[in-house]
Amino acid sequence: MKFMPVLAFAASVLASAAIAEVPDLGGREVTVVTENAYPPLQFLDAGGKAVGWEYDAMDEIAKRLNMKVTYENSSWDAMIPAVSEGQYDIGMTGITIRDDRKEKVDFSDPYMRSEMVMLVRGDESRFTDGPSFAANPDLLMAAQPGTTPFYVGVYEVLDGDEANPRIKLMETFGATVAALKAGDVDLVLTDGTAGQGYVDASDGGLKIIGGPLGSEDFGFIFPKGSDLVAPVNAAIAAMKADGTMEALNKTWFLDYKMGQ
């Protein structure tokens, strides 16, 4: 038992050291772009205010790094090219870390892992999983071009044809969910984080069916060669070490009620 306080003290020292290693950016001004269509990561609340897990996380990162953040809004299609071209310093909208995207932008270390799920209307009974959806040629899915849900839909649910007419392409994730609610499409593939957020806000109008279709890691994006990557990674590591990330998960995935 005499060793327990020593171990606890050592853990505390290690955590403090991780926090101490976060650099001071001296009030550097940084522009962060997001989509505001991916609850609970980032979205507009009932009063029209931009809120969410990523906003709180980025505000905390900015505080720890002593940088001043200005937020801008962009569509998904425009976001990665705009960050790649240096129009913005950081991009965030639940962006899956993928090798093809690493050719255009740099990624932070993962700040979250999520699983791909099938989001459908609450009264859906014609299919219960990917194979039964694929077997009915009358069923349609919505997706944003170039996103992980698009590729999962093409290669894991359908026939691998990226021009398959059963996939209806839309500019924003919010538009895909709106089309689902309106009955224009029958399925939206999304990560479990956003999917559960929409289900919780739907009052039974939406549900998740089937099992997960694989996992994905989310990261912030930067122009290639950005000197912000290392500081942001240091802040992410410190926030994981001291429990901040866990607290944010509780706030946005357990406590927050969509629509408030």
N, C-alpha and C positions, 0 to 999 in steps of 0.2 A: 504494500500500500504506500510505502514511503516514496516510491518511484512515480506515482500518479501525478502529484503536483509538478514534478520536474518535467514530465511529458507534456502536461497541459501548458506549462510555461514555455517549453520549446515550441509547441504548436503556435502559441501566441506570438512568439518572437518571429517565427517564419512568416506568419500572416502579416505582421507589422512590416517585415522586411519587404514583402511583396508590394505592400501599399507604398512604402517609402521609395521604391524604385520607379514609381510613376513620375515622369518628367513634368516640369513646369514650362508651358508654352508661352508664358508671358503675355497672356491676353490676346493671343493670335485670333484673328477673325476667320471663321470657317463657314462655308455655305453648304448646307445639307439638303439634298433633294429627296422627296418621298412622294408616294401616290395617294395617301389618305383613303385607301379603299381595301384595307386588309385587317379587319378587326380580329383580335384585339391588339394587333401589333401597332397599327396606326389607322385612324379613321376620324370622321367627324361625329361628335356626340349629338344628342338631341338638341343642344343649343347652338350647333354649328362650330364648336370649338374643336380644333385638331388635338387629339389625345391618343394615348396608347402606350403599350409596353416599350416600343422602340423610342418614342419621344422621351419617356422617363429615363430609359437607359442612356440615350444620347445626352440628355441634360446632365445626368450624373457623370458621364465620361467627361463632358465639357468642364464641369465643376472641378473634377479631380486633376484635369490637365491644364486648368486655367486658360481655357479658350472660349471665345464668344461665338455662339452659333446663331446663324440666321437660317430659317427653314424656307424652302421653296417647294412648289408642287409641280409634278410632271406626270405624264402618262407612262405606263410601263414600257411601251415600244420605244419611247424617246430617252428613257432614263440611262440605260447602259451606254448608248452612243454619246450622250451628253457628258456623262462622267468621264468616259474614255477620252473625249476631246478637251477635258479640263474646264468645262463650263461650270461644274460644281466640284467641291472638294471631297464630298462623301455622298453616297447614295444608300438609302435603306427602304426596303419594302418586302421583307421576308425573302431575300434573294438567295436562292440555292447556290451553294459553292459547287461550280462545275469547271472541268478542265477547259471546255471550249470558251467559257466566259473569261477564264484567266488569261486568254490570249489578248483580250481587250482591256481588262481592268485588273487591278490588284484587289485581293480580298483580305479582310481581317481574319483572325482566328474565329472559329465558330462561336457564336454566342447562344445558339439554340439548336436543338435537334427536333424534327417533327416527322410525322408519318403521313403519306398520301392517303386520302380517303375519298369515298364516293358520296357526294352531297346530292340529295334528291328531294322532291316535294314530300310533305308529310304523309300524303295518301298514296304514294307510289306502291304498286303491288305487281307490276308487270315483270320486274326483274329484281334480283336480290344480290347480284354480284357481277363481276366483269364478264364472265362467259355468257350469262343469261342476257346481259345488255347487248353484247356483240351478236348474239344469235337472232335478235329481232331487228331487221333492217329498217323498221319504221322509227326506231328510237334515235334521238340526236343528242349530242353533247356540245357544250360551249367551252371555248378555251381562248386564252390570249396567245397569239403566235410567238414561238420562241421560248415559251415558259416550260418549266418542268411538267405541269399538268398536261400541256399540249403533247409533249413527247411520251408521257406515260399513257395518255389516251390513245395515241397512234400505235405505239409499239407493244404495250402490255394489255390493252383492252381490245383494240381493233386489229387491223390487218397489216400494219406497218406502212400504209400508204399515207404520206403526209398531205396528199390532196383529197383524201377521202371526204366525200360530200356530207357525211354524217357529222363532221366536225364543223361547227359554226364559229368562225373567228370573230373576236370582239376586242375592242381596244383596252378595256379595263376589267379587272376582276369583278368590280361591282356590277358592271354590265352583264357579265355572265350569270351572276346570281339573280339579277332582275329578270333576265330572260327565262331562267329556271322557274321563278315564281309566277311569271306570266304564262307559262305553259308553252313557250316557243321552243324550248329544248327540254330534255328529260334528265340530264346529268351534268354536273359540274365536278371535276376532279380538283381537289385542293388539299393543302396540308391540313393535318388535324387541328392545328392551332386556329386558323381562320375558319375552317369548317364548323368547329364547335362554337365559335363566336356567333356565326350566323344562325346556327340551330338555337342557341340560347335566346337570341333576339326575335325568333320567328313565331313564338307562341304556338308551337306545333305545326307550323307551316312548312318546316324543313326538317330533314333527318339525315343521319349518316347510316349507310347500309354496308354490308359485307365487311371483310377484314382489311387491314392496312395493305397498301400496294407498295411498300418499301419505305425507307426512311431517307431524310435529307437534312443536311446541315445548312444553317443560315449564317450569312456573314455580311458585314458592311462592305461596300465597294469604294474604290479610290482610282484616280488616274494612275496609269502605270508609272512606277517609280516614286510614288508619293511618299514624302517623309512623314506623313501622318500615320502610316500603317503601324509602325513599331510603338509609338505612344498609345494609340488606341488599343493595340493588343495588350500593352502593359496595364491599361485601365480595366480591360475585360478580365484579365487574370486576377487583378486585385479585387474586383467586384465578385468574382466567383469565390475567391478565398475568404472574403469576409461576410458572405451570406447575402449580399445585395441582390444578386441575380435570383436567388431563391425567394427573396422577399418580393421582387417584381413579379415573379411567376404567381405567387399567391395573390397579389393584388389584382392582376389582370386575368388570370385563368380560373380563380376560385371565388374571389370576393366581388369583382365588378359585375354588375348586371347591365347587359346591353340595353340601350334605349333610355338610360338614365341621363 
